[in-house]
Amino acid sequence: MSVDEDIDVVWSGEGEWKITIDVFIDLGLAYGAALLGVFLVILIQTGLPAVSGIIMLAIPLTVIGIMPGFYLLNTLAQPIGNYTNPALFTATAMIGMIALAGIVVRNSLVLIEFIEQSRNKGLELKEALLQAGSVRMRPILLTAGTTLLGNLVITLDPIFNGLAWAIIFGIAASTVFTLFVIPLVYHLAYSDEQQNREGVEHA
């Protein structure tokens, strides 16, 4: 299609790329607000900033699953006719990340709560950590499994499948790593306190 030389054609409007950037900026701010809200709730409940920070470690562990998960989906995606069929990290996937911030802290909260209760009963730190892992592993895996199964159906939706995949990959990685990372970080944070306590008792 051509126009006369004395006619200027100007493309105007916000543009899809600008809208996409604005949406992800807004969702990023919402993600930060969600993290701050979760931290404040945990801090009010525990009263311990260090413990609250350890519990929050489950949230960044979701990224370990989400980003490689979407990469894997794109690797396995089959083209439809002559067109590619990418699995894009869309705004709905970002919403899934925000939702995960409130979901995955439950696993680490369950572990930390059991550890604190065991230590209050007089168990040594190492024994409390081992018992927390062995006793709480099954409930944690079962709750994560039900969440995964519930989101499998949503993966068939053309709009909200990004949300479902983000939750599936994120909660899978976070659940597995939480069982190892949270007790390890807790041990690093409170091993000196345990040694000081034992030194006082022997003295």
Contacts in CASP RR format, 6 or more apart in sequence:
PFRMAT RR
TARGET T0000
AUTHOR 0000-0000-0000
METHOD contacts of the structure
MODEL  1
MSVDEDIDVVWSGEGEWKITIDVFIDLGLAYGAALLGVFLVILIQTGLPA
VSGIIMLAIPLTVIGIMPGFYLLNTLAQPIGNYTNPALFTATAMIGMIAL
AGIVVRNSLVLIEFIEQSRNKGLELKEALLQAGSVRMRPILLTAGTTLLG
NLVITLDPIFNGLAWAIIFGIAASTVFTLFVIPLVYHLAYSDEQQNREGV
EHA
3 9 0 8 1.000
20 91 0 8 1.000
23 91 0 8 1.000
24 91 0 8 1.000
24 94 0 8 1.000
27 91 0 8 1.000
27 94 0 8 1.000
27 95 0 8 1.000
27 98 0 8 1.000
28 94 0 8 1.000
30 98 0 8 1.000
31 94 0 8 1.000
31 97 0 8 1.000
31 98 0 8 1.000
31 101 0 8 1.000
34 98 0 8 1.000
34 101 0 8 1.000
34 102 0 8 1.000
35 56 0 8 1.000
35 59 0 8 1.000
35 101 0 8 1.000
38 56 0 8 1.000
38 59 0 8 1.000
38 101 0 8 1.000
38 102 0 8 1.000
38 105 0 8 1.000
39 52 0 8 1.000
39 53 0 8 1.000
39 56 0 8 1.000
42 52 0 8 1.000
42 53 0 8 1.000
42 55 0 8 1.000
42 56 0 8 1.000
42 105 0 8 1.000
42 109 0 8 1.000
43 49 0 8 1.000
43 52 0 8 1.000
46 52 0 8 1.000
46 55 0 8 1.000
46 112 0 8 1.000
50 189 0 8 1.000
51 112 0 8 1.000
51 116 0 8 1.000
54 108 0 8 1.000
54 112 0 8 1.000
54 182 0 8 1.000
54 185 0 8 1.000
54 186 0 8 1.000
54 189 0 8 1.000
55 105 0 8 1.000
55 108 0 8 1.000
55 109 0 8 1.000
55 112 0 8 1.000
55 182 0 8 1.000
56 105 0 8 1.000
56 108 0 8 1.000
57 108 0 8 1.000
57 178 0 8 1.000
57 181 0 8 1.000
57 182 0 8 1.000
57 185 0 8 1.000
58 104 0 8 1.000
58 105 0 8 1.000
58 107 0 8 1.000
58 108 0 8 1.000
58 174 0 8 1.000
58 178 0 8 1.000
58 182 0 8 1.000
59 100 0 8 1.000
59 101 0 8 1.000
59 102 0 8 1.000
59 104 0 8 1.000
59 105 0 8 1.000
59 174 0 8 1.000
61 104 0 8 1.000
61 170 0 8 1.000
61 173 0 8 1.000
61 174 0 8 1.000
61 177 0 8 1.000
61 178 0 8 1.000
61 181 0 8 1.000
62 97 0 8 1.000
62 100 0 8 1.000
62 104 0 8 1.000
62 169 0 8 1.000
62 170 0 8 1.000
62 171 0 8 1.000
62 173 0 8 1.000
62 174 0 8 1.000
63 97 0 8 1.000
63 170 0 8 1.000
64 170 0 8 1.000
64 173 0 8 1.000
64 174 0 8 1.000
64 177 0 8 1.000
65 169 0 8 1.000
65 170 0 8 1.000
65 172 0 8 1.000
65 173 0 8 1.000
65 174 0 8 1.000
66 89 0 8 1.000
66 93 0 8 1.000
66 97 0 8 1.000
66 166 0 8 1.000
66 169 0 8 1.000
66 170 0 8 1.000
66 173 0 8 1.000
67 89 0 8 1.000
68 169 0 8 1.000
69 165 0 8 1.000
69 169 0 8 1.000
70 87 0 8 1.000
70 88 0 8 1.000
70 89 0 8 1.000
70 93 0 8 1.000
70 165 0 8 1.000
70 166 0 8 1.000
70 169 0 8 1.000
73 87 0 8 1.000
73 165 0 8 1.000
74 86 0 8 1.000
74 87 0 8 1.000
77 84 0 8 1.000
77 85 0 8 1.000
77 86 0 8 1.000
77 87 0 8 1.000
78 85 0 8 1.000
79 85 0 8 1.000
87 161 0 8 1.000
87 162 0 8 1.000
87 165 0 8 1.000
88 162 0 8 1.000
89 162 0 8 1.000
89 166 0 8 1.000
90 162 0 8 1.000
92 159 0 8 1.000
92 160 0 8 1.000
92 161 0 8 1.000
92 162 0 8 1.000
92 163 0 8 1.000
92 166 0 8 1.000
93 162 0 8 1.000
93 163 0 8 1.000
93 165 0 8 1.000
93 166 0 8 1.000
94 166 0 8 1.000
95 163 0 8 1.000
95 166 0 8 1.000
96 162 0 8 1.000
96 163 0 8 1.000
96 166 0 8 1.000
96 167 0 8 1.000
97 166 0 8 1.000
99 163 0 8 1.000
99 167 0 8 1.000
100 166 0 8 1.000
100 167 0 8 1.000
100 170 0 8 1.000
100 171 0 8 1.000
100 174 0 8 1.000
103 147 0 8 1.000
103 167 0 8 1.000
103 171 0 8 1.000
104 170 0 8 1.000
104 171 0 8 1.000
104 174 0 8 1.000
104 175 0 8 1.000
104 178 0 8 1.000
106 143 0 8 1.000
107 140 0 8 1.000
107 143 0 8 1.000
107 144 0 8 1.000
107 174 0 8 1.000
107 175 0 8 1.000
107 178 0 8 1.000
107 179 0 8 1.000
107 182 0 8 1.000
108 178 0 8 1.000
108 182 0 8 1.000
110 136 0 8 1.000
110 139 0 8 1.000
110 140 0 8 1.000
111 132 0 8 1.000
111 133 0 8 1.000
111 136 0 8 1.000
111 140 0 8 1.000
111 178 0 8 1.000
111 179 0 8 1.000
111 182 0 8 1.000
111 183 0 8 1.000
112 182 0 8 1.000
112 186 0 8 1.000
114 128 0 8 1.000
114 131 0 8 1.000
114 132 0 8 1.000
114 133 0 8 1.000
114 135 0 8 1.000
114 136 0 8 1.000
115 128 0 8 1.000
115 129 0 8 1.000
115 132 0 8 1.000
115 183 0 8 1.000
115 186 0 8 1.000
118 127 0 8 1.000
118 128 0 8 1.000
118 131 0 8 1.000
118 132 0 8 1.000
119 125 0 8 1.000
119 128 0 8 1.000
123 131 0 8 1.000
124 194 0 8 1.000
125 187 0 8 1.000
125 190 0 8 1.000
125 191 0 8 1.000
125 194 0 8 1.000
126 187 0 8 1.000
129 183 0 8 1.000
129 186 0 8 1.000
129 187 0 8 1.000
132 183 0 8 1.000
133 179 0 8 1.000
133 183 0 8 1.000
137 179 0 8 1.000
140 175 0 8 1.000
140 178 0 8 1.000
140 179 0 8 1.000
141 175 0 8 1.000
144 171 0 8 1.000
144 172 0 8 1.000
144 175 0 8 1.000
147 167 0 8 1.000
147 171 0 8 1.000
148 168 0 8 1.000
148 171 0 8 1.000
148 172 0 8 1.000
151 164 0 8 1.000
151 167 0 8 1.000
151 168 0 8 1.000
152 164 0 8 1.000
152 168 0 8 1.000
153 164 0 8 1.000
154 160 0 8 1.000
154 161 0 8 1.000
154 163 0 8 1.000
154 164 0 8 1.000
155 161 0 8 1.000
155 162 0 8 1.000
155 164 0 8 1.000
155 165 0 8 1.000
155 168 0 8 1.000
157 164 0 8 1.000
END
